[in-house]
């Protein structure tokens, strides 16, 4: 199952963070939740976290407010490369 990616426009005047469909936008950089990142990688969220705990994957960035894992598009590309998946 592929995740639906929607374009999100951040509020430029206030610089506020927005949470829409598990996608957080900071200053035009997108951060995906662990669930969405796992879907994009074709693995379960539990597997993604297990790989991180076993240090097969590098530690994810954590949200300063709630401590949730956040992944950028570059992070997802790097994780795909580690998995041997180019697509």
C-alpha positions as CSV (number, residue, x, y, z in Angstrom):
1,X,0.0,0.0,0.0
2,X,1.5,3.3,-1.0
3,X,1.1,6.5,1.0
4,X,-0.8,9.3,-0.5
5,X,1.4,12.4,-0.6
6,X,-0.4,15.7,-0.6
7,X,1.2,19.1,-1.3
8,X,1.1,21.3,1.8
9,X,1.7,25.0,1.9
10,X,3.3,26.3,5.1
11,X,2.0,29.5,6.7
12,X,4.8,31.8,5.6
13,X,3.9,34.9,7.7
14,X,3.7,33.1,11.1
15,X,6.2,30.3,10.6
16,X,3.8,27.9,12.4
17,X,4.1,24.2,12.1
18,X,1.2,22.4,10.6
19,X,0.2,18.7,11.0
20,X,-1.8,17.3,8.1
21,X,-2.2,13.6,7.4
22,X,0.8,12.7,9.6
23,X,3.0,15.2,7.7
24,X,4.7,18.0,9.5
25,X,6.0,21.0,7.6
26,X,8.8,23.3,8.9
27,X,10.0,26.1,6.8
28,X,9.3,24.3,3.5
29,X,11.0,21.1,4.6
30,X,8.7,18.1,5.0
31,X,8.9,15.6,7.8
32,X,7.1,12.3,7.6
33,X,5.9,10.3,10.6
34,X,7.3,6.9,11.3
35,X,4.1,5.3,10.0
36,X,4.2,7.2,6.6
37,X,8.0,6.7,6.3
38,X,7.5,2.9,6.8
39,X,4.7,2.9,4.2
40,X,7.0,4.7,1.7
41,X,9.7,2.1,2.4
42,X,7.4,-0.9,2.1
43,X,7.9,-2.1,5.6
44,X,5.8,-1.9,8.8
45,X,6.3,0.8,11.4
46,X,7.4,-1.8,13.9
47,X,10.1,-3.0,11.5
48,X,11.3,0.5,10.9
49,X,11.7,1.1,14.7
50,X,13.2,-2.3,15.2
51,X,15.9,-1.6,12.6
52,X,16.6,1.7,14.3
53,X,16.9,0.1,17.7
54,X,19.3,-2.6,16.3
55,X,21.3,0.2,14.6
56,X,20.7,-1.1,11.2
57,X,19.2,2.3,10.4
58,X,20.6,5.6,11.7
59,X,18.5,7.2,14.5
60,X,15.7,9.4,13.3
61,X,15.3,13.1,14.1
62,X,12.9,13.6,17.0
63,X,10.3,16.3,17.3
64,X,11.2,18.7,20.1
65,X,7.6,18.9,21.3
66,X,6.4,15.4,21.4
67,X,9.5,13.2,20.8
68,X,8.1,11.5,17.8
69,X,10.4,10.3,15.0
70,X,10.5,12.4,11.9
71,X,11.9,11.6,8.5
72,X,12.8,13.9,5.6
73,X,12.6,12.8,2.0
74,X,16.4,12.6,2.0
75,X,16.2,10.3,5.0
76,X,13.8,8.0,3.2
77,X,16.1,7.9,0.2
78,X,19.0,6.9,2.4
79,X,17.0,4.2,4.1
80,X,15.9,2.8,0.8
81,X,19.6,2.7,-0.3
82,X,20.5,0.8,2.9
83,X,17.7,-1.7,2.2
84,X,19.0,-2.1,-1.4
85,X,15.9,-0.6,-2.9
86,X,16.3,2.1,-5.5
87,X,12.7,2.8,-6.1
